[in-house]
Amino acid sequence: MKIAMVAEHANPLPAHRGEPSCPASLHACALSRQLAKRGHKVTVYSRRSDPEQPEGRTRMARGVSVVYLDAGPSRPLGRDEHTEHTGAFGSALADALDEDSPDLLHAVDWTSGLAALHARAHSGKDLDSAPVIQTFHSVNASEQRSGLPERPERTRMETVLAARADHVLVNSTDQKGELARLGVPRHQVSVVPFGVDTDHFSVEGSASTEHWQRRREESPRLVSVTSLTEPGGAGRLVEAMTRLPEAELLIVSTSQNRDVAVDEDAREIELLAKEAEVDDRVHLTGPVDRKELPRLLRSADVYVSAASYDPFGGAVVEAMACGLPVVATATGAVPGAVLHRTSGVLMRFGRPDEVARAVRSVLNTPTMSSAFGIAAADRARSRFTWQRIAVETELAYQRSLPQQPEQEDSDEDDVDLPFLSAAAHPQR
């Protein structure tokens, strides 16, 4: 099968090279490689965000190519700019699909879904028989329930996309429930979680001695890979350390800024640690290369997260694969990954006192901590490998292929969405 994976803001090549990458980019990279191993030919279409990115088709792996499309400035966009150039991206995608028609379009995230529907409707080739599979890594309705800002226009677009896509994939049952409340039939939505490379993230291998100030025998080590913004929960972890005087905490930032010395959010976390008088036991580091991350995780005793919303759960699953017991807020995709009191402890809110109690309950019972770590690694290997994620995605593809209704002449696919401006509709 020829698959056009539409990943407007998720460039897979940095993840392929082992560089720090956002979860969406890692998802596009890992899934496309595994689908290719299953015999499919995958082309990932991404927006050009750097003038140095190559023209034409770039081979990423056997059976996987990446094509950068010009749409807007050749630089990374801020989140508030993401929709500004989706119309131009959709038109460029339509031109690209004219040259290389796919059997199926798989849109990674909601703006990519807008572009995919636009491209299918405006391609010079007849793509009506090519299903559109829509992946939502997060939906705004779920974000709102976790206290994040309401984005009414995005919620409306997500509802429209879910209705018009041939099948929808989400990371968690939480997101499936939210789509159902928005009127999307449950049979149209499949839960396919975020995956982990268990050959790379495993209990076997060396542990890093970097970043820690104390010897492991002297002080239990807590690690968290998270955003330094408020939803990431780093501030709550720092406050929890006032109640855990025996422990040491390492926070690995997921910011695009690799230098924490010039990161404003990092400065706030460091100031908070100093004011709480735990700065000698709380350490910050910038994003860590994928090659080194398993060594760092294996150097800790407990993985901890106080995020108010975690739609991917990727860092949690990677820590589980490395044999770490997990203490995390039961939000987003995390409850589907961590089995409460089996592979870790789930918290309701992730408040500092709640974090401290949960961590102490794990650290003070070494037998339970070891059992949690063993169960965590086993669950990561049995449920969350990218090989299994690819199989489940392929099943969703197959379910969409026979369900092609006979269409009379209509403008149902002539998508008229506010982010696709009139200038983005070329005359053909």
C-alpha positions as CSV (number, residue, x, y, z in Angstrom):
1,M,0.0,0.0,0.0
2,K,1.2,3.5,-0.8
3,I,0.7,5.7,2.2
4,A,0.9,9.5,2.3
5,M,1.6,10.4,5.9
6,V,0.7,14.1,6.3
7,A,2.7,15.6,9.1
8,E,2.6,19.4,8.6
9,H,4.4,20.3,11.8
10,A,6.1,17.0,12.6
11,N,9.4,16.6,10.8
12,P,10.5,12.9,11.3
13,L,14.2,13.3,10.2
14,P,15.6,14.7,13.5
15,A,14.0,11.8,15.4
16,H,15.4,9.4,12.8
17,R,18.9,10.8,13.6
18,G,18.4,10.4,17.3
19,E,18.0,14.1,18.1
20,P,15.6,15.5,20.7
21,S,12.2,15.7,19.0
22,C,8.7,16.5,19.9
23,P,6.4,13.4,20.4
24,A,4.5,14.1,17.1
25,S,7.8,14.0,15.1
26,L,8.9,10.8,16.9
27,H,5.5,9.2,16.2
28,A,5.7,10.0,12.5
29,C,9.3,8.7,12.3
30,A,8.7,5.4,14.3
31,L,5.3,4.6,12.8
32,S,6.4,5.2,9.2
33,R,9.5,3.0,9.6
34,Q,7.5,0.1,11.1
35,L,4.8,0.4,8.4
36,A,7.6,0.1,5.8
37,K,8.9,-3.0,7.5
38,R,5.4,-4.4,7.0
39,G,5.7,-4.0,3.3
40,H,4.1,-0.6,2.8
41,K,5.6,2.4,0.9
42,V,5.4,5.5,3.0
43,T,6.0,9.2,2.1
44,V,5.9,11.7,4.9
45,Y,4.9,15.2,3.9
46,S,6.1,18.0,6.2
47,R,6.2,21.8,6.0
48,R,9.7,23.2,5.2
49,S,10.8,24.8,8.5
50,D,14.5,25.4,7.5
51,P,15.9,26.6,4.2
52,E,18.6,24.0,4.5
53,Q,16.1,21.1,4.3
54,P,16.5,19.3,1.0
55,E,14.4,19.7,-2.1
56,G,12.6,16.8,-3.6
57,R,12.3,13.4,-2.1
58,T,14.7,12.4,0.8
59,R,15.1,8.7,1.7
60,M,14.8,8.2,5.5
61,A,14.7,4.5,5.7
62,R,14.0,1.6,3.4
63,G,10.5,2.2,2.1
64,V,10.2,5.6,3.8
65,S,10.7,9.0,2.1
66,V,10.3,12.5,3.4
67,V,9.1,15.4,1.2
68,Y,9.3,19.0,2.4
69,L,6.6,21.4,1.1
70,D,6.9,25.1,0.9
71,A,4.2,26.8,2.9
72,G,5.0,30.0,4.7
73,P,8.4,31.1,6.1
74,S,11.2,28.5,6.2
75,R,11.5,28.6,10.0
76,P,9.9,26.9,12.9
77,L,6.4,28.4,13.7
78,G,5.1,29.3,17.0
79,R,2.0,27.4,18.1
80,D,-0.2,30.4,17.4
81,E,1.1,30.5,13.8
82,H,0.4,26.8,13.0
83,T,-2.9,27.4,11.2
84,E,-1.8,30.5,9.2
85,H,-0.1,28.5,6.5
86,T,-2.2,25.3,6.5
87,G,-4.1,26.4,3.3
88,A,-0.8,26.9,1.4
89,F,0.4,23.6,2.8
90,G,-2.8,21.8,1.6
91,S,-2.4,23.3,-1.9
92,A,1.3,22.2,-2.1
93,L,0.2,18.8,-0.9
94,A,-2.4,18.5,-3.6
95,D,0.3,19.3,-6.2
96,A,2.6,16.6,-4.7
97,L,-0.2,14.0,-4.7
98,D,-0.8,14.8,-8.4
99,E,2.7,13.5,-9.0
100,D,2.5,10.5,-6.7
101,S,-1.0,9.3,-5.9
102,P,-1.4,7.4,-2.7
103,D,-3.8,4.6,-1.7
104,L,-4.4,6.2,1.6
105,L,-3.8,9.5,3.5
106,H,-2.8,9.4,7.1
107,A,-3.0,12.9,8.8
108,V,-0.9,13.3,11.9
109,D,-2.6,16.0,14.1
110,W,-5.5,18.3,13.3
111,T,-3.9,20.9,11.0
112,S,-2.6,18.0,8.9
113,G,-6.1,16.7,8.7
114,L,-7.3,20.0,7.3
115,A,-4.5,19.9,4.7
116,A,-5.3,16.2,3.8
117,L,-9.0,16.8,3.2
118,H,-8.1,19.9,1.2
119,A,-5.6,18.1,-0.9
120,R,-7.9,15.2,-1.6
121,A,-10.6,17.5,-2.7
122,H,-8.4,19.7,-4.9
123,S,-5.9,17.2,-6.4
124,G,-6.0,16.8,-10.1
125,K,-6.0,13.0,-9.7
126,D,-9.2,11.2,-8.6
127,L,-8.4,10.5,-4.9
128,D,-12.0,10.0,-3.8
129,S,-11.2,6.3,-3.2
130,A,-8.2,7.1,-1.0
131,P,-9.4,7.0,2.6
132,V,-8.2,9.7,5.1
133,I,-7.1,8.4,8.5
134,Q,-7.0,11.1,11.1
135,T,-4.7,10.9,14.2
136,F,-5.5,13.2,17.1
137,H,-2.6,13.4,19.5
138,S,-4.7,15.6,21.6
139,V,-8.2,17.1,21.5
140,N,-9.1,20.5,22.9
141,A,-12.1,19.1,24.8
142,S,-9.8,16.9,26.8
143,E,-7.4,19.7,27.4
144,Q,-10.2,21.9,28.7
145,R,-11.1,19.3,31.3
146,S,-7.5,19.4,32.5
147,G,-7.6,23.2,32.9
148,L,-5.9,24.2,29.6
149,P,-7.3,27.1,27.5
150,E,-10.5,26.6,25.6
151,R,-10.1,26.9,21.8
152,P,-13.6,26.9,20.4
153,E,-12.5,27.1,16.7
154,R,-10.2,24.2,17.1
155,T,-12.8,22.1,18.9
156,R,-15.2,22.7,16.0
157,M,-12.5,21.8,13.4
158,E,-11.7,18.6,15.3
159,T,-15.3,17.6,15.3
160,V,-15.6,18.3,11.5
161,L,-12.4,16.3,10.9
162,A,-13.5,13.4,12.9
163,A,-16.8,13.3,11.0
164,R,-15.3,13.5,7.6
165,A,-12.3,11.2,8.1
166,D,-12.8,7.6,7.2
167,H,-11.4,6.5,10.5
168,V,-10.0,8.3,13.6
169,L,-7.0,7.2,15.8
170,V,-6.5,8.7,19.3
171,N,-3.9,8.0,22.0
172,S,-6.3,7.3,24.9
173,T,-9.8,6.2,25.9
174,D,-10.1,9.7,27.4
175,Q,-9.9,11.3,23.9
176,K,-12.2,8.7,22.5
177,G,-14.8,9.6,25.1
178,E,-14.5,13.3,24.4
179,L,-15.0,12.7,20.7
180,A,-18.1,10.6,21.5
181,R,-19.5,13.5,23.6
182,L,-18.9,15.7,20.5
183,G,-21.1,13.3,18.5
184,V,-18.4,11.2,16.8
185,P,-19.6,7.5,16.6
186,R,-17.4,5.3,18.8
187,H,-17.1,2.7,16.0
188,Q,-15.3,5.3,13.9
189,V,-12.6,5.8,16.5
190,S,-9.8,3.5,17.6
191,V,-7.4,3.9,20.5
192,V,-3.8,3.3,19.3
193,P,-1.4,4.5,22.0
194,F,2.0,6.1,21.7
195,G,4.8,3.5,21.3
196,V,8.3,2.8,22.5
197,D,11.4,1.3,21.0
198,T,12.0,-1.5,23.4
199,D,15.3,-2.4,21.7
200,H,16.6,1.0,22.7
201,F,14.7,1.7,25.9
202,S,15.3,-1.4,28.0
203,V,16.4,-2.5,31.5
204,E,19.6,-3.8,30.0
205,G,22.6,-1.5,29.5
206,S,24.7,1.1,31.4
207,A,23.4,4.0,33.5
208,S,24.6,7.6,33.3
209,T,26.6,9.1,36.1
210,E,26.1,12.6,34.8
211,H,23.8,15.2,36.4
212,W,23.6,13.6,39.8
213,Q,25.3,15.2,42.8
214,R,25.0,12.3,45.2
215,R,25.8,8.7,45.0
216,R,22.9,6.4,44.3
217,E,23.4,4.6,47.6
218,E,23.2,7.8,49.5
219,S,20.1,9.3,48.1
220,P,17.1,8.0,46.0
221,R,16.9,9.5,42.6
222,L,13.8,10.8,40.9
223,V,13.7,11.7,37.2
224,S,11.1,13.5,35.1
225,V,11.1,14.3,31.4
226,T,8.6,17.1,31.0
227,S,7.8,20.6,29.8
228,L,8.9,23.4,32.1
229,T,5.7,25.3,31.6
230,E,2.9,25.1,34.2
231,P,1.0,22.1,32.5
232,G,4.2,20.0,32.6
233,G,4.1,20.1,36.4
234,A,7.8,20.8,37.0
235,G,7.0,23.5,39.6
236,R,4.8,21.0,41.5
237,L,7.7,18.5,41.5
238,V,10.1,21.2,43.0
239,E,7.6,22.0,45.7
240,A,7.2,18.2,46.5
241,M,11.0,18.0,47.1
242,T,10.5,20.1,50.3
243,R,8.6,17.1,51.6
244,L,11.2,14.6,50.4
245,P,14.4,15.7,52.1
246,E,16.2,12.5,51.4
247,A,15.7,12.5,47.6
248,E,17.4,14.1,44.5
249,L,15.4,15.2,41.5
250,L,16.5,15.6,37.8
251,I,14.1,17.4,35.5
252,V,14.9,16.9,31.8
253,S,13.3,19.7,29.7
254,T,11.4,18.9,26.5
255,S,11.7,22.5,25.3
256,Q,12.9,23.2,21.8
257,N,15.6,25.4,23.5
258,R,18.5,23.0,24.3
259,D,20.3,25.6,26.5
260,V,18.5,25.9,29.8
261,A,20.8,28.8,30.7
262,V,18.7,31.1,28.4
263,D,15.3,29.4,28.9
264,E,12.9,31.7,30.8
265,D,10.9,28.7,32.0
266,A,14.1,27.1,33.3
267,R,15.0,30.3,35.2
268,E,11.6,30.3,36.9
269,I,12.0,26.6,38.0
270,E,15.5,27.3,39.3
271,L,14.3,30.4,41.2
272,L,11.5,28.3,42.7
273,A,14.0,25.7,43.8
274,K,16.2,28.3,45.4
275,E,13.3,29.9,47.2
276,A,12.2,26.5,48.5
277,E,15.9,25.8,49.6
278,V,16.0,22.6,47.5
279,D,18.3,23.9,44.7
280,D,21.1,21.6,45.9
281,R,18.9,18.6,45.2
282,V,17.0,19.7,42.1
283,H,18.8,19.7,38.8
284,L,17.7,20.9,35.3
285,T,19.0,19.8,32.0
286,G,18.0,20.6,28.5
287,P,16.6,18.1,26.0
288,V,18.7,14.9,25.9
289,D,19.6,13.0,22.7
290,R,17.6,9.8,22.2
291,K,20.8,7.8,22.3
292,E,21.6,9.0,25.8
293,L,18.1,9.1,27.3
294,P,17.9,5.3,28.3
295,R,21.1,5.6,30.2
296,L,19.8,8.6,32.1
297,L,16.5,6.9,32.9
298,R,18.3,3.7,34.1
299,S,20.3,5.9,36.5
300,A,17.2,6.8,38.5
301,D,15.0,4.9,41.0
302,V,11.6,6.4,40.2
303,Y,10.1,8.2,37.3
304,V,7.7,11.0,38.5
305,S,5.3,13.2,36.6
306,A,2.9,15.9,38.0
307,A,1.7,17.0,34.5
308,S,-1.8,18.4,34.5
309,Y,-2.3,16.9,31.0
310,D,-0.1,14.3,29.1
311,P,-1.8,13.4,25.8
312,F,1.1,11.2,24.6
313,G,2.4,9.4,27.7
314,G,5.6,8.7,25.7
315,A,8.1,9.7,28.4
316,V,6.2,7.5,30.9
317,V,6.2,4.5,28.6
318,E,10.0,5.0,27.9
319,A,10.7,5.1,31.6
320,M,8.6,1.9,32.1
321,A,10.6,0.1,29.4
322,C,13.7,1.0,31.3
323,G,12.3,-0.8,34.4
324,L,11.4,2.3,36.5
325,P,8.3,2.3,38.8
326,V,6.2,5.3,37.8
327,V,4.5,7.9,40.0
328,A,2.3,10.1,37.7
329,T,-0.9,12.1,37.5
330,A,-3.8,10.0,36.0
331,T,-4.3,12.3,33.0
332,G,-4.4,11.9,29.2
333,A,-2.7,8.7,28.0
334,V,-1.1,7.9,31.3
335,P,-3.9,5.8,32.9
336,G,-3.7,3.5,29.8
337,A,0.0,3.0,30.3
338,V,0.4,2.7,34.1
339,L,-1.5,0.1,36.0
340,H,-2.2,1.6,39.4
341,R,-0.5,-0.4,42.2
342,T,0.9,-2.8,39.6
343,S,3.5,-0.9,37.6
344,G,3.3,2.4,39.6
345,V,1.1,4.8,41.5
346,L,-1.4,7.1,39.8
347,M,-2.3,10.4,41.4
348,R,-5.6,12.2,41.0
349,F,-4.3,15.8,40.9
350,G,-0.5,15.7,41.2
351,R,-0.3,18.3,44.0
352,P,3.0,18.6,45.8
353,D,1.8,16.8,49.0
354,E,0.2,14.0,46.8
355,V,3.5,13.6,44.9
356,A,5.5,13.3,48.1
357,R,3.2,10.7,49.6
358,A,3.1,8.6,46.5
359,V,6.9,8.7,46.0
360,R,7.5,7.8,49.7
361,S,5.1,4.9,49.4
362,V,7.3,3.5,46.6
363,L,10.7,4.3,48.1
364,N,9.8,3.0,51.6
365,T,8.9,-0.4,50.2
366,P,11.8,-1.7,48.2
367,T,10.0,-5.0,47.4
368,M,7.0,-3.2,46.0
369,S,9.3,-0.8,44.1
370,S,11.1,-3.7,42.4
371,A,7.9,-5.4,41.6
372,F,6.5,-2.2,40.0
373,G,9.7,-1.9,37.9
374,I,9.5,-5.4,36.7
375,A,5.8,-5.1,35.8
376,A,6.4,-1.7,34.1
377,A,9.1,-3.2,31.8
378,D,6.9,-6.2,31.0
379,R,3.9,-4.0,30.1
380,A,6.0,-1.7,27.9
381,R,7.3,-4.7,26.0
382,S,4.0,-6.5,25.7
383,R,1.7,-3.5,24.9
384,F,3.6,-0.5,23.6
385,T,6.2,-1.6,21.1
386,W,6.1,0.4,17.8
387,Q,5.8,-3.0,16.0
388,R,2.4,-3.5,17.7
389,I,1.4,0.1,17.2
390,A,2.0,-0.3,13.5
391,V,-0.1,-3.5,13.4
392,E,-3.0,-1.7,15.1
393,T,-2.7,1.2,12.7
394,E,-2.6,-1.1,9.7
395,L,-5.9,-2.7,11.0
396,A,-7.5,0.7,11.1
397,Y,-6.3,1.2,7.5
398,Q,-7.9,-2.1,6.4
399,R,-11.2,-1.2,8.1
400,S,-11.4,2.0,6.2
401,L,-10.6,0.6,2.8
402,P,-13.8,-1.4,2.1
403,Q,-16.1,1.3,3.5
404,Q,-16.1,3.5,0.4
405,P,-19.6,4.8,-0.3
406,E,-20.7,5.4,-3.8
407,Q,-20.9,9.2,-4.2
408,E,-23.1,11.1,-6.5
409,D,-22.0,14.4,-7.8
410,S,-21.7,16.6,-4.7
411,D,-19.4,19.0,-3.1
412,E,-19.1,17.0,0.1
413,D,-15.3,16.8,-0.2
414,D,-14.9,20.4,-1.4
415,V,-13.8,21.3,2.1
416,D,-14.6,24.9,3.0
417,L,-12.8,25.5,6.3
418,P,-11.8,28.9,7.7
419,F,-8.0,28.1,7.8
420,L,-7.9,27.3,4.0
421,S,-8.2,30.7,2.4
422,A,-9.5,31.3,-1.1
423,A,-5.9,32.0,-2.2
424,A,-5.1,28.5,-1.3
425,H,-7.6,27.0,-3.8
426,P,-5.8,26.9,-7.1
427,Q,-7.8,26.9,-10.3
428,R,-7.3,23.6,-12.1
